[in-house]
Amino acid sequence: MTSSLAVTLVPAISEALSLDNRRLMASRISKSIQVSFIIGFLFTVIFVMFPDSIGNMIYKKENIGSLLRMLAFSCTFLYLQQTLTGILNGLGKQGISLRNSVIGYSIRIAAVYFLIPVYGIDAYIFQSSSAHSRSACSI
């Protein structure tokens, strides 16, 4: 859902920017961030409250719940990241978006290579959550 929002934001923000209508642009940006945050928070709560049920229903595995609960905290950051990337693209700031993606993926690759062999999947989940927050905050 937030991917669709990010894609539709590009022309909407570009239009407001080309018309030099800062009020419209700010309104669209603000509403899209609010919607992304609400959706992300809602799914975080759902995955925190019902990880075992979701794990059993979707993956047919009982021990998946603890992983889903840990990953739940990255929902809000992931959704905000997608929306903020769409906003940057609409503003014509693709270079910043590319830089943030390269930094985020470099951190993930390093975590896979160095941390997972030592600390297991918990290290990747922690790094994944913190990488999303850094990427969203650096925008």
QUIQUIUR-V318732 format. One record per residue. N is the residue number from 0. PSI is psi in degrees with one decimal (NA if undefined). Layout:
N_PSI + N_PSI
This chain:
0_-42.0 + 1_-24.3 + 2_-42.4 + 3_-41.0 + 4_-43.7 + 5_-39.4 + 6_-40.6 + 7_-19.6 + 8_-32.8 + 9_-56.4 + 10_-32.2 + 11_-42.8 + 12_-37.3 + 13_-39.9 + 14_-49.1 + 15_-36.8 + 16_-43.4 + 17_-29.6 + 18_-2.4 + 19_37.4 + 20_85.8 + 21_-33.4 + 22_-45.5 + 23_-42.7 + 24_-46.9 + 25_-38.8 + 26_-45.6 + 27_-41.8 + 28_-46.9 + 29_-46.4 + 30_-39.9 + 31_-37.6 + 32_-41.0 + 33_-46.6 + 34_-44.3 + 35_-42.6 + 36_-43.3 + 37_-46.0 + 38_-45.3 + 39_-43.2 + 40_-41.2 + 41_-47.2 + 42_-31.2 + 43_-47.3 + 44_-44.0 + 45_-46.2 + 46_-28.0 + 47_-38.3 + 48_-34.3 + 49_42.9 + 50_-38.7 + 51_-43.6 + 52_-44.0 + 53_-43.4 + 54_-43.8 + 55_-40.3 + 56_-44.8 + 57_-47.0 + 58_-8.7 + 59_31.7 + 60_135.2 + 61_-29.1 + 62_9.8 + 63_-23.2 + 64_-42.3 + 65_-36.1 + 66_-41.9 + 67_-39.0 + 68_-42.2 + 69_-39.9 + 70_-20.6 + 71_-34.2 + 72_-10.4 + 73_-8.8 + 74_-52.1 + 75_-43.1 + 76_-39.2 + 77_-44.6 + 78_-41.5 + 79_-37.1 + 80_-45.1 + 81_-44.9 + 82_-44.5 + 83_-31.8 + 84_-42.2 + 85_-39.7 + 86_-46.9 + 87_-41.3 + 88_-39.6 + 89_-29.9 + 90_-1.3 + 91_24.2 + 92_49.5 + 93_-29.7 + 94_-41.1 + 95_-41.6 + 96_-43.9 + 97_-45.5 + 98_-46.3 + 99_-39.4 + 100_-42.4 + 101_-42.6 + 102_-46.9 + 103_-44.6 + 104_-31.4 + 105_-40.6 + 106_-42.6 + 107_-43.8 + 108_-43.2 + 109_-39.7 + 110_-41.9 + 111_-42.9 + 112_-43.1 + 113_-39.4 + 114_-40.0 + 115_-41.4 + 116_-28.8 + 117_-46.8 + 118_-6.7 + 119_-163.1 + 120_-27.2 + 121_-37.6 + 122_-40.4 + 123_-41.2 + 124_-43.5 + 125_-46.2 + 126_-37.5 + 127_-45.0 + 128_-43.5 + 129_-31.4 + 130_-38.2 + 131_-40.9 + 132_-39.5 + 133_-41.4 + 134_-43.8 + 135_-38.4 + 136_-27.6 + 137_-12.5 + 138_NA
